[in-house]
Amino acid sequence: MHALGGRHGIADSSLPGLAFVIAYTASGQDLNAAIWTAVGLGVVMFAIRLVRRETLQFAIAGLIGVAIAAFIAKQTGRAEDFFLPGLLLNIAYGSAWAISIAVRWPLLGVIVGPLIGEDMSWRKDPEKLRVYSRASWIWVALFALRLAVQLPLYFADELVALGVAKTAMGFPVFALAAWLSYLVLRDGGIDLRGRREAEARS
């Protein structure tokens, strides 16, 4: 969760979109008002991180994402295009996870291995490679599910439903995928306490 931004990282990327939809609807479909509301919220969230001296990596990424989304929506004049970058990212992420499994470098192993002190040694163990591959399919399914729900709403110009779906399929679905991944790794014999924790106790 920490490596992928956790709750704050997901909030940085999802809440401005919800604010965009609310402002667009409340202002009588004023695109400029919606854009400035979303960008303003992104700036406020960045400022809060800065004041609290929290990690800025995901706040910066979220702010840049909002700026790009706002720019695209402004250029096209379509409010739905505010969500286009997020849809494209889901396509890219889903493809990357699927390709990583195909080439036998499942991304979950690449992420989790260093965190638990295994680095990339798990690739030499066929069973661990299979377990990380199975768990990585959960993340392919996550991005595919988001696209299956959100793409039809985007093409149907259902802005409110799209904004609600994006928010609902943010942290809750992410947390579910993380929990399912944990279960698969644990049941597959991956020691999630890791070598570092064992060494710290010894």
RAMOSUL-V381432 format. One record per residue. N is the residue number from 0. RES is the residue in one small letter. PSI is psi in radians with two decimals (999 if undefined). NEAR is the number of other ideal C-beta (glycine too) atoms within 10 Angstrom. Layout:
n:res:psi:near
N:RES:PSI:NEAR
N:RES:PSI:NEAR
//
This chain:
n:res:psi:near
0:m:-0.77:12
1:h:-0.74:8
2:a:-0.49:10
3:l:0.14:13
4:g:-0.31:19
5:g:-2.78:16
6:r:-0.74:12
7:h:-0.72:18
8:g:-0.69:21
9:i:-0.66:21
10:a:-0.69:18
11:d:-0.54:24
12:s:-0.35:25
13:s:-0.64:20
14:l:-0.70:19
15:p:-0.60:26
16:g:-0.72:24
17:l:-0.71:17
18:a:-0.64:21
19:f:-0.82:29
20:v:-0.78:23
21:i:-0.80:15
22:a:-0.69:20
23:y:-0.73:24
24:t:-0.79:15
25:a:-0.50:12
26:s:0.14:13
27:g:0.69:7
28:q:0.72:11
29:d:1.84:15
30:l:-0.71:20
31:n:-0.76:13
32:a:-0.73:15
33:a:-0.74:24
34:i:-0.84:22
35:w:-0.55:14
36:t:-0.80:21
37:a:-0.80:26
38:v:-0.72:19
39:g:-0.73:14
40:l:-0.69:21
41:g:-0.71:25
42:v:-0.74:14
43:v:-0.77:13
44:m:-0.65:20
45:f:-0.73:17
46:a:-0.68:12
47:i:-0.77:12
48:r:-0.72:20
49:l:-0.77:11
50:v:-0.68:8
51:r:-0.06:9
52:r:0.68:7
53:e:2.95:12
54:t:2.24:14
55:l:-0.12:12
56:q:-0.88:12
57:f:-0.51:19
58:a:-0.72:23
59:i:-0.77:13
60:a:-0.72:14
61:g:-0.72:25
62:l:-0.75:22
63:i:-0.70:12
64:g:-0.74:18
65:v:-0.73:28
66:a:-0.74:16
67:i:-0.76:14
68:a:-0.74:24
69:a:-0.69:24
70:f:-0.79:15
71:i:-0.80:15
72:a:-0.68:24
73:k:-0.71:14
74:q:-0.68:9
75:t:-0.41:13
76:g:0.15:8
77:r:2.11:15
78:a:-0.60:22
79:e:-0.46:18
80:d:-0.17:19
81:f:-0.51:30
82:f:-0.01:23
83:l:-0.79:16
84:p:-0.67:18
85:g:-0.67:21
86:l:-0.74:19
87:l:-0.65:10
88:l:-0.68:14
89:n:-0.66:20
90:i:-0.78:15
91:a:-0.79:11
92:y:-0.80:16
93:g:-0.73:19
94:s:-0.72:12
95:a:-0.75:13
96:w:-0.72:22
97:a:-0.74:18
98:i:-0.69:12
99:s:-0.62:20
100:i:-0.73:21
101:a:-0.62:10
102:v:0.15:8
103:r:0.59:12
104:w:1.03:16
105:p:2.27:29
106:l:-0.51:20
107:l:-0.64:23
108:g:-0.68:25
109:v:-0.61:16
110:i:-0.87:15
111:v:-0.66:21
112:g:-0.95:20
113:p:-0.55:14
114:l:-0.54:13
115:i:0.16:18
116:g:0.14:15
117:e:-0.29:19
118:d:-2.21:12
119:m:0.26:11
120:s:-0.38:11
121:w:-0.39:19
122:r:-0.35:17
123:k:-0.16:8
124:d:1.89:14
125:p:-0.64:8
126:e:-0.76:11
127:k:-0.64:20
128:l:-0.72:17
129:r:-0.71:13
130:v:-0.81:22
131:y:-0.60:29
132:s:-0.79:19
133:r:-0.78:17
134:a:-0.56:26
135:s:-0.48:23
136:w:-0.47:17
137:i:-0.67:18
138:w:-0.56:26
139:v:-0.76:20
140:a:-0.64:16
141:l:-0.90:22
142:f:-0.62:21
143:a:-0.68:16
144:l:-0.76:15
145:r:-0.78:22
146:l:-0.68:15
147:a:-0.57:10
148:v:-0.77:16
149:q:-0.59:21
150:l:-0.80:14
151:p:-0.64:13
152:l:-0.66:20
153:y:-0.84:21
154:f:-0.40:10
155:a:0.04:11
156:d:0.60:11
157:e:1.38:15
158:l:-0.86:21
159:v:-0.84:13
160:a:-0.63:16
161:l:-0.77:26
162:g:-0.72:25
163:v:-0.74:15
164:a:-0.73:18
165:k:-0.74:25
166:t:-0.80:18
167:a:-0.52:13
168:m:0.32:17
169:g:-1.83:20
170:f:-0.75:18
171:p:-0.81:11
172:v:-0.66:17
173:f:-0.80:20
174:a:-0.69:14
175:l:-0.76:12
176:a:-0.69:18
177:a:-0.72:17
178:w:-0.79:11
179:l:-0.67:15
180:s:-0.74:21
181:y:-0.78:15
182:l:-0.76:12
183:v:-0.77:19
184:l:-0.76:21
185:r:-0.84:13
186:d:-0.36:11
187:g:0.06:14
188:g:0.21:10
189:i:2.14:24
190:d:1.67:13
191:l:-0.18:11
192:r:-0.57:11
193:g:2.88:17
194:r:-0.62:13
195:r:-0.70:13
196:e:-0.70:13
197:a:-0.72:12
198:e:-0.61:9
199:a:-0.56:8
200:r:-0.42:7
201:s:999:5
//
